[in-house]
């Protein structure tokens, strides 16, 4: 199994970034989702079923893929504002 991590921030978006993806159905400043699945295709199916995520937009972003076969830091987040 693999962890698929999608992250997107609109913190610094501007009108010059009109083609920026919008990955969640609601308006957001920062969004991330992590899915445990055997493949990216399976992860996207699970997200589609959930109903909160814009799967077409998620496909525009390459997820971070984490294998669960060895010890590692899975996720971290640092915000300074």
Phi and psi restraints in degrees (range 20) as a CNS / XPLOR table:
assign (resid 1 and name C) (resid 2 and name N)
       (resid 2 and name CA) (resid 2 and name C) 1.0 -128.4 20.0 2
assign (resid 2 and name N) (resid 2 and name CA)
       (resid 2 and name C) (resid 3 and name N) 1.0 152.0 20.0 2
assign (resid 2 and name C) (resid 3 and name N)
       (resid 3 and name CA) (resid 3 and name C) 1.0 -100.3 20.0 2
assign (resid 3 and name N) (resid 3 and name CA)
       (resid 3 and name C) (resid 4 and name N) 1.0 129.2 20.0 2
assign (resid 3 and name C) (resid 4 and name N)
       (resid 4 and name CA) (resid 4 and name C) 1.0 -110.3 20.0 2
assign (resid 4 and name N) (resid 4 and name CA)
       (resid 4 and name C) (resid 5 and name N) 1.0 121.9 20.0 2
assign (resid 4 and name C) (resid 5 and name N)
       (resid 5 and name CA) (resid 5 and name C) 1.0 -118.0 20.0 2
assign (resid 5 and name N) (resid 5 and name CA)
       (resid 5 and name C) (resid 6 and name N) 1.0 118.4 20.0 2
assign (resid 5 and name C) (resid 6 and name N)
       (resid 6 and name CA) (resid 6 and name C) 1.0 -109.2 20.0 2
assign (resid 6 and name N) (resid 6 and name CA)
       (resid 6 and name C) (resid 7 and name N) 1.0 132.6 20.0 2
assign (resid 6 and name C) (resid 7 and name N)
       (resid 7 and name CA) (resid 7 and name C) 1.0 -132.8 20.0 2
assign (resid 7 and name N) (resid 7 and name CA)
       (resid 7 and name C) (resid 8 and name N) 1.0 142.3 20.0 2
assign (resid 7 and name C) (resid 8 and name N)
       (resid 8 and name CA) (resid 8 and name C) 1.0 -149.2 20.0 2
assign (resid 8 and name N) (resid 8 and name CA)
       (resid 8 and name C) (resid 9 and name N) 1.0 138.2 20.0 2
assign (resid 8 and name C) (resid 9 and name N)
       (resid 9 and name CA) (resid 9 and name C) 1.0 -125.7 20.0 2
assign (resid 9 and name N) (resid 9 and name CA)
       (resid 9 and name C) (resid 10 and name N) 1.0 135.6 20.0 2
assign (resid 9 and name C) (resid 10 and name N)
       (resid 10 and name CA) (resid 10 and name C) 1.0 -108.0 20.0 2
assign (resid 10 and name N) (resid 10 and name CA)
       (resid 10 and name C) (resid 11 and name N) 1.0 13.9 20.0 2
assign (resid 10 and name C) (resid 11 and name N)
       (resid 11 and name CA) (resid 11 and name C) 1.0 -53.7 20.0 2
assign (resid 11 and name N) (resid 11 and name CA)
       (resid 11 and name C) (resid 12 and name N) 1.0 -40.9 20.0 2
assign (resid 11 and name C) (resid 12 and name N)
       (resid 12 and name CA) (resid 12 and name C) 1.0 -112.1 20.0 2
assign (resid 12 and name N) (resid 12 and name CA)
       (resid 12 and name C) (resid 13 and name N) 1.0 22.9 20.0 2
assign (resid 12 and name C) (resid 13 and name N)
       (resid 13 and name CA) (resid 13 and name C) 1.0 -73.7 20.0 2
assign (resid 13 and name N) (resid 13 and name CA)
       (resid 13 and name C) (resid 14 and name N) 1.0 154.9 20.0 2
assign (resid 13 and name C) (resid 14 and name N)
       (resid 14 and name CA) (resid 14 and name C) 1.0 -146.4 20.0 2
assign (resid 14 and name N) (resid 14 and name CA)
       (resid 14 and name C) (resid 15 and name N) 1.0 177.2 20.0 2
assign (resid 14 and name C) (resid 15 and name N)
       (resid 15 and name CA) (resid 15 and name C) 1.0 -60.4 20.0 2
assign (resid 15 and name N) (resid 15 and name CA)
       (resid 15 and name C) (resid 16 and name N) 1.0 -22.6 20.0 2
assign (resid 15 and name C) (resid 16 and name N)
       (resid 16 and name CA) (resid 16 and name C) 1.0 -73.3 20.0 2
assign (resid 16 and name N) (resid 16 and name CA)
       (resid 16 and name C) (resid 17 and name N) 1.0 -7.3 20.0 2
assign (resid 16 and name C) (resid 17 and name N)
       (resid 17 and name CA) (resid 17 and name C) 1.0 -114.2 20.0 2
assign (resid 17 and name N) (resid 17 and name CA)
       (resid 17 and name C) (resid 18 and name N) 1.0 45.3 20.0 2
assign (resid 17 and name C) (resid 18 and name N)
       (resid 18 and name CA) (resid 18 and name C) 1.0 -62.5 20.0 2
assign (resid 18 and name N) (resid 18 and name CA)
       (resid 18 and name C) (resid 19 and name N) 1.0 -25.9 20.0 2
assign (resid 18 and name C) (resid 19 and name N)
       (resid 19 and name CA) (resid 19 and name C) 1.0 -92.4 20.0 2
assign (resid 19 and name N) (resid 19 and name CA)
       (resid 19 and name C) (resid 20 and name N) 1.0 15.8 20.0 2
assign (resid 19 and name C) (resid 20 and name N)
       (resid 20 and name CA) (resid 20 and name C) 1.0 -68.6 20.0 2
assign (resid 20 and name N) (resid 20 and name CA)
       (resid 20 and name C) (resid 21 and name N) 1.0 141.9 20.0 2
assign (resid 20 and name C) (resid 21 and name N)
       (resid 21 and name CA) (resid 21 and name C) 1.0 -66.6 20.0 2
assign (resid 21 and name N) (resid 21 and name CA)
       (resid 21 and name C) (resid 22 and name N) 1.0 154.4 20.0 2
assign (resid 21 and name C) (resid 22 and name N)
       (resid 22 and name CA) (resid 22 and name C) 1.0 -126.6 20.0 2
assign (resid 22 and name N) (resid 22 and name CA)
       (resid 22 and name C) (resid 23 and name N) 1.0 95.4 20.0 2
assign (resid 22 and name C) (resid 23 and name N)
       (resid 23 and name CA) (resid 23 and name C) 1.0 -84.6 20.0 2
assign (resid 23 and name N) (resid 23 and name CA)
       (resid 23 and name C) (resid 24 and name N) 1.0 -16.7 20.0 2
assign (resid 23 and name C) (resid 24 and name N)
       (resid 24 and name CA) (resid 24 and name C) 1.0 -116.7 20.0 2
assign (resid 24 and name N) (resid 24 and name CA)
       (resid 24 and name C) (resid 25 and name N) 1.0 150.1 20.0 2
assign (resid 24 and name C) (resid 25 and name N)
       (resid 25 and name CA) (resid 25 and name C) 1.0 -64.8 20.0 2
assign (resid 25 and name N) (resid 25 and name CA)
       (resid 25 and name C) (resid 26 and name N) 1.0 -31.1 20.0 2
assign (resid 25 and name C) (resid 26 and name N)
       (resid 26 and name CA) (resid 26 and name C) 1.0 -91.9 20.0 2
assign (resid 26 and name N) (resid 26 and name CA)
       (resid 26 and name C) (resid 27 and name N) 1.0 164.3 20.0 2
assign (resid 26 and name C) (resid 27 and name N)
       (resid 27 and name CA) (resid 27 and name C) 1.0 -72.9 20.0 2
assign (resid 27 and name N) (resid 27 and name CA)
       (resid 27 and name C) (resid 28 and name N) 1.0 141.6 20.0 2
assign (resid 27 and name C) (resid 28 and name N)
       (resid 28 and name CA) (resid 28 and name C) 1.0 -149.0 20.0 2
assign (resid 28 and name N) (resid 28 and name CA)
       (resid 28 and name C) (resid 29 and name N) 1.0 161.0 20.0 2
assign (resid 28 and name C) (resid 29 and name N)
       (resid 29 and name CA) (resid 29 and name C) 1.0 -98.0 20.0 2
assign (resid 29 and name N) (resid 29 and name CA)
       (resid 29 and name C) (resid 30 and name N) 1.0 -44.7 20.0 2
assign (resid 29 and name C) (resid 30 and name N)
       (resid 30 and name CA) (resid 30 and name C) 1.0 -137.7 20.0 2
assign (resid 30 and name N) (resid 30 and name CA)
       (resid 30 and name C) (resid 31 and name N) 1.0 139.1 20.0 2
assign (resid 30 and name C) (resid 31 and name N)
       (resid 31 and name CA) (resid 31 and name C) 1.0 -140.0 20.0 2
assign (resid 31 and name N) (resid 31 and name CA)
       (resid 31 and name C) (resid 32 and name N) 1.0 142.0 20.0 2
assign (resid 31 and name C) (resid 32 and name N)
       (resid 32 and name CA) (resid 32 and name C) 1.0 -147.5 20.0 2
assign (resid 32 and name N) (resid 32 and name CA)
       (resid 32 and name C) (resid 33 and name N) 1.0 151.7 20.0 2
assign (resid 32 and name C) (resid 33 and name N)
       (resid 33 and name CA) (resid 33 and name C) 1.0 -143.4 20.0 2
assign (resid 33 and name N) (resid 33 and name CA)
       (resid 33 and name C) (resid 34 and name N) 1.0 139.0 20.0 2
assign (resid 33 and name C) (resid 34 and name N)
       (resid 34 and name CA) (resid 34 and name C) 1.0 -122.6 20.0 2
assign (resid 34 and name N) (resid 34 and name CA)
       (resid 34 and name C) (resid 35 and name N) 1.0 129.4 20.0 2
assign (resid 34 and name C) (resid 35 and name N)
       (resid 35 and name CA) (resid 35 and name C) 1.0 -125.3 20.0 2
assign (resid 35 and name N) (resid 35 and name CA)
       (resid 35 and name C) (resid 36 and name N) 1.0 132.8 20.0 2
assign (resid 35 and name C) (resid 36 and name N)
       (resid 36 and name CA) (resid 36 and name C) 1.0 -93.4 20.0 2
assign (resid 36 and name N) (resid 36 and name CA)
       (resid 36 and name C) (resid 37 and name N) 1.0 117.8 20.0 2
assign (resid 36 and name C) (resid 37 and name N)
       (resid 37 and name CA) (resid 37 and name C) 1.0 -157.6 20.0 2
assign (resid 37 and name N) (resid 37 and name CA)
       (resid 37 and name C) (resid 38 and name N) 1.0 166.3 20.0 2
assign (resid 37 and name C) (resid 38 and name N)
       (resid 38 and name CA) (resid 38 and name C) 1.0 -80.7 20.0 2
assign (resid 38 and name N) (resid 38 and name CA)
       (resid 38 and name C) (resid 39 and name N) 1.0 -23.7 20.0 2
assign (resid 38 and name C) (resid 39 and name N)
       (resid 39 and name CA) (resid 39 and name C) 1.0 -151.1 20.0 2
assign (resid 39 and name N) (resid 39 and name CA)
       (resid 39 and name C) (resid 40 and name N) 1.0 164.1 20.0 2
assign (resid 39 and name C) (resid 40 and name N)
       (resid 40 and name CA) (resid 40 and name C) 1.0 -62.3 20.0 2
assign (resid 40 and name N) (resid 40 and name CA)
       (resid 40 and name C) (resid 41 and name N) 1.0 -40.1 20.0 2
assign (resid 40 and name C) (resid 41 and name N)
       (resid 41 and name CA) (resid 41 and name C) 1.0 -60.4 20.0 2
assign (resid 41 and name N) (resid 41 and name CA)
       (resid 41 and name C) (resid 42 and name N) 1.0 -44.0 20.0 2
assign (resid 41 and name C) (resid 42 and name N)
       (resid 42 and name CA) (resid 42 and name C) 1.0 -64.4 20.0 2
assign (resid 42 and name N) (resid 42 and name CA)
       (resid 42 and name C) (resid 43 and name N) 1.0 -39.6 20.0 2
assign (resid 42 and name C) (resid 43 and name N)
       (resid 43 and name CA) (resid 43 and name C) 1.0 -61.1 20.0 2
assign (resid 43 and name N) (resid 43 and name CA)
       (resid 43 and name C) (resid 44 and name N) 1.0 -42.5 20.0 2
assign (resid 43 and name C) (resid 44 and name N)
       (resid 44 and name CA) (resid 44 and name C) 1.0 -66.9 20.0 2
assign (resid 44 and name N) (resid 44 and name CA)
       (resid 44 and name C) (resid 45 and name N) 1.0 -35.6 20.0 2
assign (resid 44 and name C) (resid 45 and name N)
       (resid 45 and name CA) (resid 45 and name C) 1.0 -63.5 20.0 2
assign (resid 45 and name N) (resid 45 and name CA)
       (resid 45 and name C) (resid 46 and name N) 1.0 -43.6 20.0 2
assign (resid 45 and name C) (resid 46 and name N)
       (resid 46 and name CA) (resid 46 and name C) 1.0 -62.5 20.0 2
assign (resid 46 and name N) (resid 46 and name CA)
       (resid 46 and name C) (resid 47 and name N) 1.0 -39.6 20.0 2
assign (resid 46 and name C) (resid 47 and name N)
       (resid 47 and name CA) (resid 47 and name C) 1.0 -67.5 20.0 2
assign (resid 47 and name N) (resid 47 and name CA)
       (resid 47 and name C) (resid 48 and name N) 1.0 -38.6 20.0 2
assign (resid 47 and name C) (resid 48 and name N)
       (resid 48 and name CA) (resid 48 and name C) 1.0 -62.1 20.0 2
assign (resid 48 and name N) (resid 48 and name CA)
       (resid 48 and name C) (resid 49 and name N) 1.0 -44.1 20.0 2
assign (resid 48 and name C) (resid 49 and name N)
       (resid 49 and name CA) (resid 49 and name C) 1.0 -63.0 20.0 2
assign (resid 49 and name N) (resid 49 and name CA)
       (resid 49 and name C) (resid 50 and name N) 1.0 -34.6 20.0 2
assign (resid 49 and name C) (resid 50 and name N)
       (resid 50 and name CA) (resid 50 and name C) 1.0 -62.3 20.0 2
assign (resid 50 and name N) (resid 50 and name CA)
       (resid 50 and name C) (resid 51 and name N) 1.0 -36.9 20.0 2
assign (resid 50 and name C) (resid 51 and name N)
       (resid 51 and name CA) (resid 51 and name C) 1.0 86.5 20.0 2
assign (resid 51 and name N) (resid 51 and name CA)
       (resid 51 and name C) (resid 52 and name N) 1.0 -6.5 20.0 2
assign (resid 51 and name C) (resid 52 and name N)
       (resid 52 and name CA) (resid 52 and name C) 1.0 -97.3 20.0 2
assign (resid 52 and name N) (resid 52 and name CA)
       (resid 52 and name C) (resid 53 and name N) 1.0 -9.9 20.0 2
assign (resid 52 and name C) (resid 53 and name N)
       (resid 53 and name CA) (resid 53 and name C) 1.0 -115.4 20.0 2
assign (resid 53 and name N) (resid 53 and name CA)
       (resid 53 and name C) (resid 54 and name N) 1.0 141.5 20.0 2
assign (resid 53 and name C) (resid 54 and name N)
       (resid 54 and name CA) (resid 54 and name C) 1.0 -86.5 20.0 2
assign (resid 54 and name N) (resid 54 and name CA)
       (resid 54 and name C) (resid 55 and name N) 1.0 96.0 20.0 2
assign (resid 54 and name C) (resid 55 and name N)
       (resid 55 and name CA) (resid 55 and name C) 1.0 -63.3 20.0 2
assign (resid 55 and name N) (resid 55 and name CA)
       (resid 55 and name C) (resid 56 and name N) 1.0 -38.8 20.0 2
assign (resid 55 and name C) (resid 56 and name N)
       (resid 56 and name CA) (resid 56 and name C) 1.0 -60.5 20.0 2
assign (resid 56 and name N) (resid 56 and name CA)
       (resid 56 and name C) (resid 57 and name N) 1.0 -38.1 20.0 2
assign (resid 56 and name C) (resid 57 and name N)
       (resid 57 and name CA) (resid 57 and name C) 1.0 -72.7 20.0 2
assign (resid 57 and name N) (resid 57 and name CA)
       (resid 57 and name C) (resid 58 and name N) 1.0 -38.2 20.0 2
assign (resid 57 and name C) (resid 58 and name N)
       (resid 58 and name CA) (resid 58 and name C) 1.0 -61.3 20.0 2
assign (resid 58 and name N) (resid 58 and name CA)
       (resid 58 and name C) (resid 59 and name N) 1.0 -33.0 20.0 2
assign (resid 58 and name C) (resid 59 and name N)
       (resid 59 and name CA) (resid 59 and name C) 1.0 -67.6 20.0 2
assign (resid 59 and name N) (resid 59 and name CA)
       (resid 59 and name C) (resid 60 and name N) 1.0 -16.9 20.0 2
assign (resid 59 and name C) (resid 60 and name N)
       (resid 60 and name CA) (resid 60 and name C) 1.0 -78.6 20.0 2
assign (resid 60 and name N) (resid 60 and name CA)
       (resid 60 and name C) (resid 61 and name N) 1.0 -13.4 20.0 2
assign (resid 60 and name C) (resid 61 and name N)
       (resid 61 and name CA) (resid 61 and name C) 1.0 -113.4 20.0 2
assign (resid 61 and name N) (resid 61 and name CA)
       (resid 61 and name C) (resid 62 and name N) 1.0 129.8 20.0 2
assign (resid 61 and name C) (resid 62 and name N)
       (resid 62 and name CA) (resid 62 and name C) 1.0 -79.6 20.0 2
assign (resid 62 and name N) (resid 62 and name CA)
       (resid 62 and name C) (resid 63 and name N) 1.0 122.6 20.0 2
assign (resid 62 and name C) (resid 63 and name N)
       (resid 63 and name CA) (resid 63 and name C) 1.0 -75.0 20.0 2
assign (resid 63 and name N) (resid 63 and name CA)
       (resid 63 and name C) (resid 64 and name N) 1.0 157.2 20.0 2
assign (resid 63 and name C) (resid 64 and name N)
       (resid 64 and name CA) (resid 64 and name C) 1.0 -77.8 20.0 2
assign (resid 64 and name N) (resid 64 and name CA)
       (resid 64 and name C) (resid 65 and name N) 1.0 132.5 20.0 2
assign (resid 64 and name C) (resid 65 and name N)
       (resid 65 and name CA) (resid 65 and name C) 1.0 -113.9 20.0 2
assign (resid 65 and name N) (resid 65 and name CA)
       (resid 65 and name C) (resid 66 and name N) 1.0 122.8 20.0 2
assign (resid 65 and name C) (resid 66 and name N)
       (resid 66 and name CA) (resid 66 and name C) 1.0 -116.4 20.0 2
assign (resid 66 and name N) (resid 66 and name CA)
       (resid 66 and name C) (resid 67 and name N) 1.0 124.2 20.0 2
assign (resid 66 and name C) (resid 67 and name N)
       (resid 67 and name CA) (resid 67 and name C) 1.0 -84.4 20.0 2
assign (resid 67 and name N) (resid 67 and name CA)
       (resid 67 and name C) (resid 68 and name N) 1.0 146.4 20.0 2
assign (resid 67 and name C) (resid 68 and name N)
       (resid 68 and name CA) (resid 68 and name C) 1.0 -100.8 20.0 2
assign (resid 68 and name N) (resid 68 and name CA)
       (resid 68 and name C) (resid 69 and name N) 1.0 24.4 20.0 2
assign (resid 68 and name C) (resid 69 and name N)
       (resid 69 and name CA) (resid 69 and name C) 1.0 -94.8 20.0 2
assign (resid 69 and name N) (resid 69 and name CA)
       (resid 69 and name C) (resid 70 and name N) 1.0 -0.3 20.0 2
assign (resid 69 and name C) (resid 70 and name N)
       (resid 70 and name CA) (resid 70 and name C) 1.0 -152.7 20.0 2
assign (resid 70 and name N) (resid 70 and name CA)
       (resid 70 and name C) (resid 71 and name N) 1.0 155.6 20.0 2
assign (resid 70 and name C) (resid 71 and name N)
       (resid 71 and name CA) (resid 71 and name C) 1.0 -62.9 20.0 2
assign (resid 71 and name N) (resid 71 and name CA)
       (resid 71 and name C) (resid 72 and name N) 1.0 141.4 20.0 2
assign (resid 71 and name C) (resid 72 and name N)
       (resid 72 and name CA) (resid 72 and name C) 1.0 -170.1 20.0 2
assign (resid 72 and name N) (resid 72 and name CA)
       (resid 72 and name C) (resid 73 and name N) 1.0 164.3 20.0 2
assign (resid 72 and name C) (resid 73 and name N)
       (resid 73 and name CA) (resid 73 and name C) 1.0 -75.1 20.0 2
assign (resid 73 and name N) (resid 73 and name CA)
       (resid 73 and name C) (resid 74 and name N) 1.0 125.9 20.0 2
assign (resid 73 and name C) (resid 74 and name N)
       (resid 74 and name CA) (resid 74 and name C) 1.0 -84.7 20.0 2
assign (resid 74 and name N) (resid 74 and name CA)
       (resid 74 and name C) (resid 75 and name N) 1.0 -45.4 20.0 2
assign (resid 74 and name C) (resid 75 and name N)
       (resid 75 and name CA) (resid 75 and name C) 1.0 -152.9 20.0 2
assign (resid 75 and name N) (resid 75 and name CA)
       (resid 75 and name C) (resid 76 and name N) 1.0 152.7 20.0 2
assign (resid 75 and name C) (resid 76 and name N)
       (resid 76 and name CA) (resid 76 and name C) 1.0 -151.6 20.0 2
assign (resid 76 and name N) (resid 76 and name CA)
       (resid 76 and name C) (resid 77 and name N) 1.0 154.7 20.0 2
assign (resid 76 and name C) (resid 77 and name N)
       (resid 77 and name CA) (resid 77 and name C) 1.0 -146.9 20.0 2
assign (resid 77 and name N) (resid 77 and name CA)
       (resid 77 and name C) (resid 78 and name N) 1.0 132.2 20.0 2
assign (resid 77 and name C) (resid 78 and name N)
       (resid 78 and name CA) (resid 78 and name C) 1.0 -132.8 20.0 2
assign (resid 78 and name N) (resid 78 and name CA)
       (resid 78 and name C) (resid 79 and name N) 1.0 126.2 20.0 2
assign (resid 78 and name C) (resid 79 and name N)
       (resid 79 and name CA) (resid 79 and name C) 1.0 -125.9 20.0 2
assign (resid 79 and name N) (resid 79 and name CA)
       (resid 79 and name C) (resid 80 and name N) 1.0 133.4 20.0 2
assign (resid 79 and name C) (resid 80 and name N)
       (resid 80 and name CA) (resid 80 and name C) 1.0 -110.8 20.0 2
assign (resid 80 and name N) (resid 80 and name CA)
       (resid 80 and name C) (resid 81 and name N) 1.0 12.8 20.0 2
